[in-house]
Amino acid sequence: MRESIVIDTDELVRRNAAFAASGTFGDVPLLSTGNLSLIGCVDPRVDPSHVLGLHAGDAVVMRNVGGRVTPAALRSWAMLAKVVEARSNGQARPGGHLVVLHHTDCGIRDLSAFPEMLAQFFEIPAVELHTKAVMDPYASVKIDVEIMKKALPAGTPISGLVYNVHTGLVETVVPPAAATEHGG
């Protein structure tokens, strides 16, 4: 087990100075250079940039508890689409691929002891929490991919991955499939 590290503001400023000196941030545009958007969990073991080998500017990455597609996440995706539209002078950008990334041993499972909190997070009545499969990342990633298929423009490829925190490997649970309806 790793020893706990204290990272304070002074340490962050020191680390940032090293980052700034590297110059790797200079040419990274606001709009991602790739076609990838991803929603994943805030768990520090599952930083998408690290576990998927992404670099600054490769993808738009949204993170929340459990990496779940909630109404709030959908509102954020809609806002991001407007940013892209504004930065592209109203021109549609070609293609895109959305990945829903869940993982094993997720802390959201611990929240099952707090159904009212989870219900508020998903914006559903507590009696419907079983429809969110919070205990099973393989089932939950399928559920969230289906939500995204209905929310994104038709034809947008969407896939679902589960990261195993013990092996370090991802498994494709939902292969890329096109969104079926135009949401937005």
Residue frames relative to the residue before (quaternion, step in Angstrom):
aa qw qx qy qz dx dy dz
M 1.0000 0.0000 0.0000 0.0000 0.00 0.00 0.00
R 0.4829 -0.6790 0.4796 0.2751 3.56 -0.97 0.89
E 0.4826 -0.6386 0.5176 0.3023 3.50 -1.16 0.68
S 0.5157 -0.6371 0.4801 0.3124 3.55 -1.06 0.77
I 0.1735 -0.7793 0.5971 0.0776 3.57 -0.94 0.92
V 0.2874 -0.7199 0.6008 0.1953 3.55 -1.07 0.73
I 0.0424 -0.7757 0.6296 -0.0103 3.52 -0.72 1.14
D 0.0664 -0.8103 0.5822 -0.0003 3.55 -0.43 1.22
T 0.7486 -0.3974 0.2773 0.4526 3.57 -1.31 0.01
D 0.6361 0.5293 -0.3400 0.4469 3.60 0.95 -0.80
E 0.6501 0.5042 -0.3132 0.4744 3.58 1.00 -0.82
L 0.6353 0.5241 -0.3316 0.4601 3.59 0.99 -0.77
V 0.6512 0.5037 -0.3155 0.4719 3.58 0.96 -0.85
R 0.6315 0.5224 -0.3305 0.4681 3.61 1.02 -0.79
R 0.6739 0.4853 -0.2962 0.4719 3.59 0.88 -0.93
N 0.6447 0.5224 -0.3271 0.4523 3.56 1.01 -0.77
A 0.6123 0.5481 -0.3541 0.4464 3.60 1.01 -0.72
A 0.6430 0.5036 -0.3177 0.4817 3.59 1.02 -0.78
F 0.6371 0.5203 -0.3206 0.4696 3.57 1.02 -0.80
A 0.6733 0.4997 -0.2970 0.4568 3.57 0.84 -0.99
A 0.6428 0.5303 -0.3194 0.4511 3.59 1.03 -0.78
S 0.6133 0.5682 -0.3511 0.4216 3.60 1.14 -0.55
G 0.3171 -0.7872 0.4760 0.2305 3.59 1.15 -0.56
T 0.4438 0.7332 -0.4361 0.2745 3.60 1.22 0.05
F 0.6329 0.5590 -0.3231 0.4272 3.57 1.22 -0.27
G 0.5115 0.7445 -0.3630 0.2289 3.55 1.18 -0.66
D 0.8102 0.2723 -0.1324 0.5018 3.58 0.82 -0.87
V 0.4256 0.6937 -0.4808 0.3263 3.60 1.19 0.33
P 0.2954 -0.7804 0.5240 0.1706 3.61 -0.55 1.14
L 0.6361 -0.5137 0.4060 0.4082 3.56 -1.27 0.36
L 0.7137 0.3751 -0.2407 0.5404 3.58 0.92 -0.86
S 0.5200 -0.6610 0.4329 0.3244 3.57 -0.84 0.95
T 0.5053 -0.6630 0.4707 0.2890 3.53 -1.15 0.68
G 0.7040 0.4149 -0.2530 0.5179 3.55 1.21 -0.44
N 0.5632 -0.5981 0.4524 0.3470 3.49 -1.28 -0.27
L 0.5379 0.6812 -0.3530 0.3494 3.56 1.32 0.14
S 0.0192 -0.7231 0.6902 0.0162 3.50 -1.17 0.87
L 0.0554 -0.8181 0.5718 -0.0263 3.55 -0.99 0.81
I 0.1129 -0.7450 0.6493 0.1033 3.54 -1.15 0.66
G 0.0755 0.8009 -0.5837 0.1105 3.53 -0.81 1.09
C 0.6680 -0.5290 0.3815 0.3583 3.52 -1.38 0.09
V 0.5203 -0.6389 0.4787 0.3033 3.55 -1.25 0.49
D 0.3852 0.7318 -0.4810 0.2912 3.61 1.24 -0.11
P 0.4451 -0.7246 0.4486 0.2748 3.63 -0.69 1.00
R 0.5900 0.5650 -0.3748 0.4384 3.61 1.21 -0.27
V 0.7582 0.3802 -0.1546 0.5066 3.57 1.23 -0.50
D 0.1590 0.7755 -0.5861 0.1726 3.57 0.80 0.98
P 0.4347 -0.7387 0.4432 0.2624 3.61 -0.43 1.18
S 0.6084 0.5624 -0.3651 0.4247 3.59 1.00 -0.70
H 0.7079 0.4460 -0.2638 0.4800 3.55 0.95 -0.82
V 0.7504 0.4270 -0.2547 0.4355 3.59 0.65 -1.05
L 0.7513 0.3457 -0.2092 0.5217 3.60 1.18 -0.44
G 0.4855 -0.7069 0.4121 0.3079 3.59 1.25 0.15
L 0.3496 0.7456 -0.4976 0.2727 3.59 1.03 0.71
H 0.2626 -0.7437 0.5964 0.1489 3.54 -1.20 0.64
A 0.6873 -0.4558 0.3508 0.4436 3.57 -1.24 0.32
G 0.8120 0.2535 -0.2085 0.4827 3.54 -0.85 1.01
D 0.5219 0.6575 -0.4115 0.3549 3.61 1.24 -0.20
A 0.8283 0.0206 0.0720 0.5553 3.57 0.94 -0.86
V 0.4100 -0.6042 0.6057 0.3162 3.48 -1.39 0.26
V 0.0425 -0.8096 0.5851 -0.0188 3.58 -0.68 1.12
M 0.0863 -0.7630 0.6403 0.0188 3.53 -0.83 1.09
R 0.0559 -0.8034 0.5926 0.0158 3.58 -0.94 0.86
N 0.0989 0.7572 -0.6425 0.0641 3.53 -1.11 0.80
V 0.7155 -0.4040 0.3114 0.4773 3.58 -1.25 -0.02
G 0.8458 0.1198 -0.1195 0.5060 3.57 -0.71 1.11
G 0.3984 -0.7103 0.4893 0.3120 3.60 1.21 -0.21
R 0.3681 0.7916 -0.4240 0.2411 3.53 1.23 0.52
V 0.4108 -0.6644 0.5698 0.2553 3.52 -1.20 0.69
T 0.0230 0.8002 -0.5909 0.0997 3.53 -0.23 1.37
P 0.6722 -0.4524 0.3570 0.4647 3.59 -1.20 0.09
A 0.6332 0.5214 -0.3403 0.4599 3.62 1.01 -0.72
A 0.6386 0.5122 -0.3268 0.4722 3.59 0.99 -0.78
L 0.6452 0.5132 -0.3238 0.4642 3.60 0.95 -0.80
R 0.6314 0.5116 -0.3366 0.4758 3.60 1.03 -0.73
S 0.6442 0.5137 -0.3211 0.4669 3.59 1.01 -0.77
W 0.6299 0.5193 -0.3393 0.4674 3.61 0.98 -0.78
A 0.6436 0.5185 -0.3249 0.4598 3.60 0.99 -0.81
M 0.6450 0.5061 -0.3172 0.4767 3.58 1.02 -0.77
L 0.6380 0.5197 -0.3261 0.4654 3.59 0.97 -0.80
A 0.6200 0.5394 -0.3436 0.4544 3.58 1.03 -0.75
K 0.6527 0.5023 -0.3122 0.4735 3.57 1.05 -0.73
V 0.6014 0.5365 -0.3583 0.4713 3.61 1.06 -0.65
V 0.6459 0.5113 -0.3110 0.4740 3.57 0.93 -0.92
E 0.6449 0.5216 -0.3155 0.4610 3.57 0.93 -0.91
A 0.6746 0.4923 -0.2951 0.4641 3.59 0.89 -0.92
R 0.7107 0.4506 -0.2622 0.4724 3.60 0.89 -0.88
S 0.6962 0.4269 -0.2647 0.5129 3.57 1.23 -0.34
N 0.4653 -0.7030 0.4218 0.3337 3.58 1.27 0.36
G 0.7224 -0.4621 0.2366 0.4568 3.54 0.98 0.90
Q 0.5476 0.6120 -0.3977 0.4091 3.56 1.26 -0.03
A 0.4597 -0.6649 0.5133 0.2883 3.56 -0.97 0.85
R 0.3315 -0.7117 0.5795 0.2186 3.55 -1.05 0.75
P 0.5151 -0.6691 0.4327 0.3159 3.58 -0.92 0.81
G 0.9011 0.0105 -0.0044 0.4335 3.48 -1.21 0.81
G 0.0919 0.7594 -0.6418 0.0536 3.47 -1.35 0.03
H 0.1458 -0.7659 0.6197 0.0897 3.53 -1.17 0.52
L 0.1588 -0.7821 0.5974 0.0784 3.56 -0.77 1.03
V 0.1174 -0.7784 0.6149 0.0472 3.56 -0.96 0.95
V 0.1955 -0.7228 0.6528 0.1151 3.53 -1.03 0.92
L 0.0681 -0.8191 0.5691 -0.0216 3.57 -0.60 1.20
H 0.0074 -0.7653 0.6431 -0.0256 3.57 -0.60 1.18
H 0.1952 -0.8039 0.5508 0.1106 3.60 -1.22 0.14
T 0.5871 -0.5620 0.4502 0.3699 3.52 -1.30 0.38
D 0.8304 0.2192 -0.1704 0.4830 3.55 -1.32 0.39
C 0.2359 0.8012 -0.5115 0.2020 3.57 0.99 0.85
G 0.5263 -0.6615 0.4521 0.2847 3.54 -1.01 0.86
I 0.5161 0.6353 -0.4342 0.3761 3.61 1.16 -0.35
R 0.5597 0.6024 -0.3851 0.4189 3.59 1.16 -0.53
D 0.6350 0.5395 -0.3259 0.4467 3.58 1.04 -0.74
L 0.6305 0.5496 -0.3293 0.4382 3.57 1.17 -0.51
S 0.4483 0.6776 -0.4677 0.3481 3.61 1.22 -0.06
A 0.5971 0.5524 -0.3547 0.4610 3.60 1.23 -0.37
F 0.7269 0.3368 -0.2006 0.5639 3.58 1.33 -0.19
P 0.0800 -0.8662 0.4904 0.0523 3.59 0.62 1.12
E 0.6335 0.5334 -0.3561 0.4327 3.60 0.97 -0.67
M 0.6360 0.5206 -0.3233 0.4690 3.58 1.06 -0.74
L 0.6627 0.4939 -0.3008 0.4758 3.57 0.94 -0.88
A 0.6349 0.5303 -0.3315 0.4536 3.58 0.96 -0.83
Q 0.6451 0.5055 -0.3192 0.4758 3.58 1.00 -0.79
F 0.6222 0.5518 -0.3271 0.4487 3.60 1.01 -0.84
F 0.7483 0.3768 -0.1989 0.5084 3.58 0.92 -0.95
E 0.3264 -0.7664 0.4794 0.2760 3.58 1.32 -0.27
I 0.5334 0.5623 -0.4293 0.4638 3.52 0.92 1.08
P 0.5862 -0.5330 0.4385 0.4242 3.61 -1.21 0.22
A 0.6168 -0.5821 0.3887 0.3601 3.60 -1.08 0.74
V 0.6281 0.5545 -0.3461 0.4223 3.60 1.05 -0.67
E 0.6797 0.4762 -0.2875 0.4781 3.61 1.25 -0.28
L 0.3750 0.7619 -0.4686 0.2435 3.62 1.24 0.03
H 0.5756 0.5970 -0.3872 0.4029 3.60 1.07 -0.59
T 0.6187 0.5612 -0.3450 0.4280 3.61 1.15 -0.51
K 0.6676 0.5076 -0.2932 0.4591 3.60 1.26 -0.24
A 0.2813 -0.8186 0.4731 0.1640 3.62 1.28 -0.04
V 0.1042 0.8523 -0.5082 0.0667 3.59 0.90 0.88
M 0.6593 0.5216 -0.3141 0.4412 3.61 1.16 -0.40
D 0.7674 0.3346 -0.1471 0.5268 3.60 1.22 -0.42
P 0.2915 -0.7977 0.4953 0.1830 3.63 -0.21 1.19
Y 0.6119 0.5497 -0.3608 0.4395 3.61 1.10 -0.53
A 0.6745 0.4523 -0.2844 0.5095 3.58 1.03 -0.75
S 0.6760 0.5128 -0.3136 0.4264 3.60 0.89 -0.89
V 0.6340 0.5176 -0.3517 0.4544 3.61 0.99 -0.68
K 0.6224 0.5252 -0.3410 0.4696 3.62 1.06 -0.67
I 0.6374 0.5284 -0.3208 0.4601 3.57 0.98 -0.86
D 0.7144 0.4628 -0.2679 0.4513 3.58 0.82 -0.98
V 0.5954 0.5383 -0.3682 0.4692 3.60 1.08 -0.60
E 0.6448 0.5205 -0.3253 0.4555 3.60 0.95 -0.81
I 0.6235 0.5242 -0.3373 0.4719 3.60 1.03 -0.76
M 0.6833 0.4861 -0.2909 0.4607 3.58 0.89 -0.91
K 0.5955 0.5702 -0.3679 0.4300 3.59 1.04 -0.70
K 0.7027 0.4517 -0.2619 0.4833 3.58 1.06 -0.72
A 0.6975 0.5001 -0.2659 0.4390 3.58 1.16 -0.55
L 0.7134 0.4562 -0.2523 0.4683 3.58 1.08 -0.67
P 0.6528 -0.4988 0.3768 0.4279 3.57 -1.21 0.33
A 0.6011 -0.5746 0.4192 0.3644 3.56 -1.07 0.77
G 0.7751 0.3424 -0.2675 0.4587 3.53 -1.03 0.82
T 0.5231 0.6271 -0.4253 0.3901 3.61 1.22 -0.24
P 0.3629 -0.7329 0.5232 0.2396 3.62 -0.69 0.98
I 0.0306 -0.7795 0.6251 -0.0280 3.55 -0.97 0.96
S 0.0173 0.7916 -0.6107 0.0096 3.56 -0.97 0.83
G 0.2791 -0.7570 0.5711 0.1513 3.53 -1.32 0.33
L 0.0781 -0.7963 0.5998 0.0040 3.54 -0.83 1.05
V 0.1541 -0.7342 0.6466 0.1384 3.54 -1.27 0.47
Y 0.2490 -0.7580 0.5933 0.1070 3.53 -0.86 1.11
N 0.2681 -0.7486 0.5871 0.1520 3.56 -0.90 0.96
V 0.3459 -0.7793 0.4856 0.1930 3.59 -0.45 1.20
H 0.6572 0.5154 -0.3125 0.4527 3.61 1.22 -0.31
T 0.7569 0.3438 -0.1989 0.5190 3.60 1.08 -0.67
G 0.4123 -0.7140 0.4672 0.3194 3.59 1.19 -0.52
L 0.6087 0.5738 -0.3418 0.4283 3.59 1.27 0.02
V 0.3067 -0.7058 0.5993 0.2206 3.55 -1.24 0.52
E 0.1957 -0.7495 0.6224 0.1119 3.51 -1.23 0.61
T 0.3771 -0.6956 0.5600 0.2456 3.56 -0.95 0.86
V 0.1480 -0.7963 0.5848 0.0444 3.55 -0.56 1.21
V 0.7615 0.1208 -0.0690 0.6330 3.55 1.11 -0.75
P 0.3049 -0.7577 0.5445 0.1911 3.61 -0.40 1.18
P 0.6701 -0.5004 0.3384 0.4313 3.60 -1.13 0.47
A 0.0780 0.7591 -0.6391 0.0958 3.51 -0.90 1.07
A 0.5200 -0.6684 0.4421 0.2957 3.55 -1.07 0.71
A 0.5405 -0.5734 0.5063 0.3503 3.51 -1.20 0.66
T 0.3716 -0.7791 0.4774 0.1647 3.54 -1.04 0.82
E 0.7793 0.2188 -0.1251 0.5737 3.57 1.12 -0.49
H 0.4264 -0.6441 0.5439 0.3278 3.52 -1.23 0.29
G 0.1690 -0.7806 0.5983 0.0649 3.52 -0.69 1.16
G 0.4077 0.7596 -0.4681 0.1944 3.48 -0.54 -1.35
